[in-house]
């Protein structure tokens, strides 16, 4: 979960939403939505146990076409876009210090991590665990010093202006950045086949991870606002670096920037690990993609890994940070909402299944309704405020539908 979004999105939010109540409300709503999603995916993942996430859930709950389109989205942007965004952020953070062009650095990191994950599941797990511990330590360090040191300037604004801001389109668009920052709450559902005792471990991973990260995010955003002047944050990408400079000076800020870059390695690594598993499962079911279903002798979907790497490099070379975020955010939110709606189907089919054999979301259907309501809000405002990027997302679905029809024709010929 902890990736580029938390260290990059606040600056964009502050362009149209300045009140601190509004900002913290945004991140609290994002936490609530992620938790509702995690509850839903825990139930889906323990009922339909197979790697693939939304691709598998939607194929089972509704229709293979919806599953295919979801898999297509995961293949083309669902994981490639977050990897590209983390790569861009990493380049912005340490490229100037190393004297290396930001784009060149991002490309190099994507290629190296893809190579590492092509080796074995054990090495993938070791890299992920190590970098995750480091990034949590970094965040806790920033929170500690951010709460204990007296700021020279502060962006904290506690007046009643939030009541007007939360009704504005800027607040809704800012929520898109928040949902991107929380993305990853569902990542464990993509690698169910590689999780030990998934019926117990999957709900734990989804729910505990979401709760811990939500608390860290709220505290970290408070620190960002507390330690910086508003004008120094507005429209800026490298929020973490700006805060580190304010806390530790130029030299300390440089060291923290390298630490944040290392943290982004963890984010890239997680998506490089999870994403190709969706492609590989999809390829098992559809002959047009069958070549990507093959695994290495160590059970690693190497071909799918490098397909995702190629798409990621294309996004790095053709889009800006904000364009990639909004373009990917629209369709990803759409399919996450459809997957959560699948819980209603599970409940209908799950009446006679012992509760001990599958996780059941508490307070059903309240978490699902909350998630769907937030999703509808985000999707509506994205269509209104960002029609070009949202339109590209819908165009991608049309392409996916055409590929689906081509796959059916190809399968019939064989």
C-alpha positions as CSV (number, residue, x, y, z in Angstrom):
1,X,0.0,0.0,0.0
2,X,2.7,2.5,1.0
3,X,3.9,3.9,-2.3
4,X,4.4,7.0,-4.3
5,X,1.0,8.5,-3.5
6,X,1.5,9.5,0.2
7,X,4.7,11.3,-0.7
8,X,3.5,13.0,-3.8
9,X,-0.3,13.7,-3.9
10,X,-0.8,16.3,-1.1
11,X,0.7,19.1,-3.2
12,X,-1.9,18.5,-5.9
13,X,-4.8,18.4,-3.3
14,X,-3.7,21.7,-1.8
15,X,-4.2,23.5,-5.1
16,X,-8.0,23.4,-4.7
17,X,-8.4,22.2,-1.0
18,X,-6.5,24.2,1.6
19,X,-8.4,23.7,4.9
20,X,-6.7,21.2,7.2
21,X,-10.1,19.8,8.2
22,X,-10.8,19.1,4.6
23,X,-7.5,17.5,4.0
24,X,-7.7,15.2,7.0
25,X,-11.3,14.4,6.2
26,X,-10.2,13.3,2.7
27,X,-7.6,10.9,4.1
28,X,-10.1,9.6,6.7
29,X,-12.7,8.9,4.0
30,X,-10.0,7.2,2.0
31,X,-9.1,5.0,5.0
32,X,-12.8,4.1,5.4
33,X,-13.2,3.3,1.8
34,X,-10.1,1.1,1.7
35,X,-11.2,-0.7,4.9
36,X,-14.7,-1.4,3.3
37,X,-13.0,-2.7,0.2
38,X,-10.6,-4.9,2.2
39,X,-13.6,-6.5,4.1
40,X,-15.2,-7.2,0.8
41,X,-12.1,-8.6,-0.9
42,X,-11.4,-10.8,2.1
43,X,-14.8,-12.5,1.6
44,X,-14.4,-12.8,-2.2
45,X,-10.9,-14.1,-1.9
46,X,-11.8,-16.8,0.6
47,X,-14.8,-17.9,-1.3
48,X,-13.3,-18.0,-4.8
49,X,-9.7,-19.0,-4.0
50,X,-7.4,-18.3,-6.9
51,X,-4.9,-15.6,-7.8
52,X,-6.0,-12.9,-10.2
53,X,-8.0,-10.5,-8.0
54,X,-10.8,-8.7,-9.9
55,X,-10.3,-10.8,-13.0
56,X,-11.2,-14.0,-11.1
57,X,-13.9,-12.4,-9.0
58,X,-15.8,-10.7,-11.8
59,X,-15.6,-13.8,-14.1
60,X,-17.2,-15.9,-11.3
61,X,-19.7,-13.3,-10.0
62,X,-21.0,-11.8,-13.3
63,X,-19.7,-12.8,-16.7
64,X,-16.3,-13.8,-18.3
65,X,-16.4,-10.6,-20.4
66,X,-16.3,-8.4,-17.2
67,X,-13.5,-10.5,-15.9
68,X,-11.6,-10.3,-19.1
69,X,-12.0,-6.5,-19.2
70,X,-10.8,-6.3,-15.7
71,X,-7.8,-8.5,-16.5
72,X,-7.1,-6.3,-19.6
73,X,-7.1,-3.2,-17.4
74,X,-4.8,-4.9,-14.9
75,X,-2.5,-5.9,-17.8
76,X,-2.4,-2.5,-19.5
77,X,-2.5,0.0,-16.6
78,X,-3.6,-1.6,-13.3
79,X,-0.1,-2.4,-12.2
80,X,2.0,-0.8,-14.9
81,X,0.7,2.7,-14.0
82,X,1.5,2.6,-10.2
83,X,5.0,1.2,-11.1
84,X,5.4,4.1,-13.6
85,X,4.2,6.6,-11.1
86,X,6.6,5.3,-8.4
87,X,9.4,5.3,-10.9
88,X,8.7,9.0,-11.8
89,X,8.5,10.0,-8.2
90,X,11.8,8.2,-7.5
91,X,13.5,10.0,-10.3
92,X,12.2,13.3,-9.0
93,X,13.5,12.6,-5.5
94,X,17.1,11.5,-6.2
95,X,17.8,12.1,-9.9
96,X,19.0,15.7,-9.2
97,X,21.4,14.5,-6.4
98,X,22.9,11.7,-8.6
99,X,23.1,13.9,-11.7
100,X,21.1,11.3,-13.6
101,X,18.0,12.2,-15.7
102,X,14.8,11.4,-13.8
103,X,13.4,9.3,-16.7
104,X,16.6,7.3,-17.2
105,X,16.7,6.5,-13.5
106,X,13.0,5.4,-13.5
107,X,13.6,3.1,-16.5
108,X,16.6,1.6,-14.9
109,X,14.9,0.8,-11.6
110,X,11.9,-0.8,-13.4
111,X,14.2,-3.0,-15.4
112,X,16.3,-4.1,-12.5
113,X,13.4,-4.9,-10.2
114,X,11.7,-6.9,-13.0
115,X,14.9,-8.9,-13.4
116,X,15.1,-9.6,-9.7
117,X,11.5,-10.8,-9.5
118,X,12.2,-13.1,-12.5
119,X,14.5,-15.2,-10.4
120,X,12.4,-16.9,-7.7
121,X,9.4,-16.4,-5.4
122,X,11.7,-16.6,-2.4
123,X,13.8,-13.8,-3.6
124,X,10.7,-11.7,-4.4
125,X,9.4,-12.3,-0.8
126,X,12.8,-11.4,0.7
127,X,13.1,-8.2,-1.2
128,X,9.5,-7.2,-0.4
129,X,9.8,-7.9,3.4
130,X,13.1,-6.1,3.7
131,X,12.0,-2.9,1.8
132,X,8.7,-2.9,3.7
133,X,10.4,-2.8,7.1
134,X,12.6,0.0,5.9
135,X,9.8,2.1,4.6
136,X,7.7,1.7,7.8
137,X,10.8,2.8,9.8
138,X,11.2,5.8,7.6
139,X,7.6,6.9,8.0
140,X,7.7,6.4,11.8
141,X,10.9,8.5,11.9
142,X,9.3,11.3,9.9
143,X,6.2,11.2,12.1
144,X,8.2,11.3,15.3
145,X,10.3,14.3,14.4
146,X,7.4,16.0,12.6
147,X,5.4,15.9,15.8
148,X,8.1,16.8,18.2
149,X,10.0,19.6,16.4
150,X,8.6,23.2,16.4
151,X,7.9,24.3,12.8
152,X,9.1,27.6,11.3
153,X,6.0,27.8,9.1
154,X,2.8,25.8,8.9
155,X,0.1,25.0,6.4
156,X,-2.4,24.1,9.1
157,X,-5.6,26.0,8.7
158,X,-8.5,25.2,11.1
159,X,-11.2,27.7,10.2
160,X,-14.8,26.9,9.0
161,X,-13.9,27.1,5.3
162,X,-13.9,23.3,5.1
163,X,-17.7,23.3,5.0
164,X,-17.6,25.0,1.6
165,X,-14.6,23.1,0.4
166,X,-16.1,19.6,0.9
167,X,-19.0,20.5,-1.5
168,X,-16.7,21.6,-4.3
169,X,-15.5,19.7,-7.3
170,X,-11.9,20.2,-6.2
171,X,-12.6,18.2,-3.1
172,X,-14.0,15.3,-5.2
173,X,-11.0,15.4,-7.6
174,X,-8.6,15.5,-4.6
175,X,-10.3,12.4,-3.3
176,X,-9.0,10.7,-6.5
177,X,-5.5,11.3,-5.4
178,X,-6.3,9.9,-2.0
179,X,-7.8,6.7,-3.5
180,X,-4.6,6.3,-5.5
181,X,-2.5,6.7,-2.4
182,X,-4.5,3.9,-0.7
183,X,-4.4,1.6,-3.7
184,X,-2.7,-1.6,-2.8
185,X,-5.1,-2.5,0.0
186,X,-6.3,-5.3,-2.3
187,X,-2.9,-6.5,-3.5
188,X,-2.9,-9.7,-1.4
189,X,-6.0,-10.9,-3.4
190,X,-3.9,-11.1,-6.5
191,X,-1.5,-13.7,-5.2
192,X,-3.8,-16.0,-3.3
193,X,-2.1,-19.1,-4.8
194,X,1.2,-18.1,-3.2
195,X,-0.2,-17.4,0.3
196,X,0.1,-20.0,3.0
197,X,-3.2,-20.9,4.6
198,X,-5.0,-18.3,2.5
199,X,-8.4,-18.6,4.3
200,X,-6.8,-17.2,7.5
201,X,-3.9,-15.2,6.1
202,X,-5.7,-13.3,3.3
203,X,-8.2,-11.5,5.6
204,X,-5.5,-10.8,8.1
205,X,-3.2,-9.3,5.4
206,X,-6.0,-7.2,3.9
207,X,-7.5,-5.8,7.1
208,X,-4.4,-5.4,9.3
209,X,-2.4,-3.8,6.5
210,X,-5.2,-1.4,5.7
211,X,-5.7,-0.3,9.3
212,X,-2.0,0.2,10.0
213,X,-1.3,2.1,6.8
214,X,-4.4,4.3,7.3
215,X,-3.1,5.4,10.8
216,X,0.4,6.1,9.3
217,X,-1.1,8.1,6.4
218,X,-3.2,10.4,8.7
219,X,-0.3,11.1,11.0
220,X,2.1,11.7,8.1
221,X,-0.2,14.2,6.3
222,X,-0.6,16.1,9.6
223,X,3.2,16.3,9.8
224,X,3.4,17.5,6.2
225,X,1.0,20.3,6.9
226,X,2.5,21.1,10.3
227,X,6.1,21.5,9.1
228,X,5.6,23.5,5.8
229,X,4.2,26.7,4.6
230,X,1.1,26.2,2.3
231,X,2.8,27.9,-0.7
232,X,5.8,25.6,-0.4
233,X,3.6,22.5,-0.9
234,X,1.0,23.6,-3.4
235,X,1.4,21.8,-6.8
236,X,4.6,20.1,-5.7
237,X,5.4,16.5,-6.3
238,X,8.2,15.8,-3.9
239,X,6.3,16.5,-0.6
240,X,8.5,14.1,1.4
241,X,11.7,15.8,0.4
242,X,10.3,19.3,1.1
243,X,9.3,18.1,4.6
244,X,12.7,16.5,5.2
245,X,14.5,19.7,4.3
246,X,12.3,21.6,6.8
247,X,13.0,19.0,9.5
248,X,16.6,18.2,9.0
249,X,18.1,20.9,6.8
250,X,19.5,20.4,3.2
251,X,21.9,17.6,4.1
252,X,19.4,15.7,6.2
253,X,16.8,16.3,3.5
254,X,19.1,14.7,1.0
255,X,19.5,11.6,3.1
256,X,15.8,11.3,3.7
257,X,15.2,11.7,-0.1
258,X,17.4,8.7,-0.7
259,X,15.5,6.8,2.0
260,X,12.2,7.7,0.3
261,X,13.6,6.5,-3.0
262,X,14.5,3.2,-1.3
263,X,10.9,3.1,0.0
264,X,9.6,3.5,-3.5
265,X,11.6,0.5,-4.5
266,X,9.3,-1.5,-2.2
267,X,6.2,-0.1,-3.9
268,X,7.6,-0.9,-7.4
269,X,8.6,-4.4,-6.2
270,X,5.1,-5.1,-4.8
271,X,3.4,-4.2,-8.1
272,X,6.0,-6.1,-10.2
273,X,5.3,-9.1,-8.0
274,X,1.5,-9.0,-8.0
275,X,0.6,-7.7,-11.4
276,X,2.0,-10.5,-13.6
277,X,0.1,-13.1,-11.6
278,X,-3.1,-11.6,-13.0
279,X,-1.8,-11.8,-16.5
280,X,-0.6,-15.3,-16.0
281,X,-4.0,-16.5,-14.6
282,X,-5.8,-14.7,-17.4
283,X,-3.5,-16.4,-19.9
284,X,-4.3,-19.8,-18.5
285,X,-8.0,-19.2,-19.4
286,X,-7.6,-17.5,-22.8
287,X,-5.7,-19.0,-25.7
288,X,-4.7,-15.7,-27.3
289,X,-2.6,-15.0,-24.2
290,X,-1.5,-18.6,-23.6
291,X,2.2,-17.8,-24.3
292,X,2.2,-15.6,-21.1
293,X,0.8,-18.4,-18.9
294,X,4.1,-20.3,-18.9
295,X,6.1,-20.3,-15.7
296,X,9.8,-20.8,-15.2
297,X,11.2,-23.9,-13.4
298,X,10.9,-22.0,-10.2
299,X,7.2,-21.3,-10.8
300,X,7.7,-17.6,-11.7
301,X,5.7,-16.1,-14.6
302,X,8.7,-14.6,-16.2
303,X,7.0,-13.8,-19.5
304,X,4.2,-11.9,-17.8
305,X,6.7,-10.0,-15.7
306,X,8.5,-8.7,-18.8
307,X,5.2,-7.9,-20.6
308,X,4.2,-5.7,-17.7
309,X,7.7,-4.1,-17.7
310,X,7.3,-3.2,-21.4
311,X,4.0,-1.5,-20.8
312,X,5.4,0.3,-17.8
313,X,8.3,1.7,-19.9
314,X,5.8,2.9,-22.5
315,X,3.8,4.8,-19.8
316,X,7.1,6.3,-18.5
317,X,8.0,7.6,-22.0
318,X,4.5,8.9,-23.0
319,X,2.7,10.4,-19.9
320,X,3.1,13.0,-17.1
321,X,2.6,12.0,-13.5
322,X,-0.9,13.6,-13.2
323,X,-2.1,12.2,-16.5
324,X,-1.1,8.6,-15.7
325,X,-2.7,8.9,-12.3
326,X,-6.1,10.1,-13.4
327,X,-6.2,7.9,-16.5
328,X,-5.5,4.8,-14.5
329,X,-7.6,5.9,-11.5
330,X,-10.9,6.0,-13.4
331,X,-10.9,2.5,-14.7
332,X,-9.3,0.9,-11.6
333,X,-12.0,2.5,-9.4
334,X,-14.7,1.2,-11.8
335,X,-13.6,-2.4,-11.6
336,X,-12.9,-2.3,-7.8
337,X,-16.5,-1.2,-7.4
338,X,-17.8,-4.0,-9.6
339,X,-15.8,-6.5,-7.6
340,X,-17.2,-5.2,-4.3
341,X,-20.7,-5.5,-5.8
342,X,-19.7,-9.2,-6.3
343,X,-20.1,-9.7,-2.5
344,X,-23.8,-9.6,-3.0
345,X,-23.5,-12.5,-5.4
346,X,-21.3,-14.4,-3.0
347,X,-23.9,-14.0,-0.2
348,X,-26.6,-15.4,-2.4
349,X,-24.4,-18.4,-3.3
350,X,-22.9,-18.8,0.1
351,X,-26.0,-19.5,2.1
352,X,-25.3,-23.2,2.7
353,X,-21.5,-22.9,3.1
354,X,-20.2,-23.2,6.6
355,X,-19.0,-19.9,7.9
356,X,-15.7,-21.5,9.1
357,X,-14.8,-22.3,5.5
358,X,-14.9,-18.7,4.3
359,X,-14.5,-15.2,5.7
360,X,-17.7,-13.2,6.0
361,X,-17.6,-9.4,6.0
362,X,-19.1,-8.0,9.2
363,X,-22.0,-5.5,9.1
364,X,-22.9,-6.6,5.6
365,X,-24.1,-4.8,3.4
366,X,-23.0,-1.5,5.0
367,X,-19.3,-1.7,4.1
368,X,-20.2,-2.6,0.5
369,X,-22.7,0.3,0.2
370,X,-20.2,2.8,1.5
371,X,-17.6,1.6,-1.0
372,X,-20.0,1.7,-3.9
373,X,-21.2,5.2,-2.9
374,X,-17.7,6.6,-2.7
375,X,-16.8,5.0,-6.0
376,X,-19.9,6.5,-7.7
377,X,-18.9,9.9,-6.4
378,X,-15.3,9.6,-7.7
379,X,-16.3,8.3,-11.1
380,X,-18.9,11.0,-11.6
381,X,-16.6,13.8,-10.8
382,X,-13.7,12.4,-12.8
383,X,-16.0,12.3,-15.9
384,X,-17.0,15.9,-15.3
385,X,-13.6,17.4,-14.2
386,X,-11.2,15.3,-16.2
387,X,-13.1,14.1,-19.3
388,X,-10.0,13.6,-21.5
389,X,-8.2,11.2,-19.1
390,X,-11.4,9.5,-18.2
391,X,-12.2,9.1,-21.8
392,X,-8.9,7.5,-22.4
393,X,-9.7,5.0,-19.7
394,X,-13.1,4.1,-21.4
395,X,-11.3,3.9,-24.7
396,X,-9.0,1.3,-23.2
397,X,-12.1,-0.7,-22.3
398,X,-13.3,-0.6,-25.9
399,X,-9.9,-1.9,-27.0
400,X,-10.1,-4.6,-24.4
401,X,-13.6,-5.7,-25.7
402,X,-12.2,-5.9,-29.3
403,X,-9.3,-8.1,-28.0
404,X,-11.9,-10.3,-26.2
405,X,-13.8,-10.8,-29.4
406,X,-10.5,-11.6,-31.2
407,X,-9.6,-14.1,-28.5
408,X,-13.0,-15.9,-29.0
409,X,-12.4,-16.1,-32.7
410,X,-8.9,-17.3,-32.3
411,X,-10.1,-20.0,-29.8
412,X,-12.8,-21.2,-32.2
413,X,-10.3,-21.6,-35.0
414,X,-8.1,-23.8,-32.8
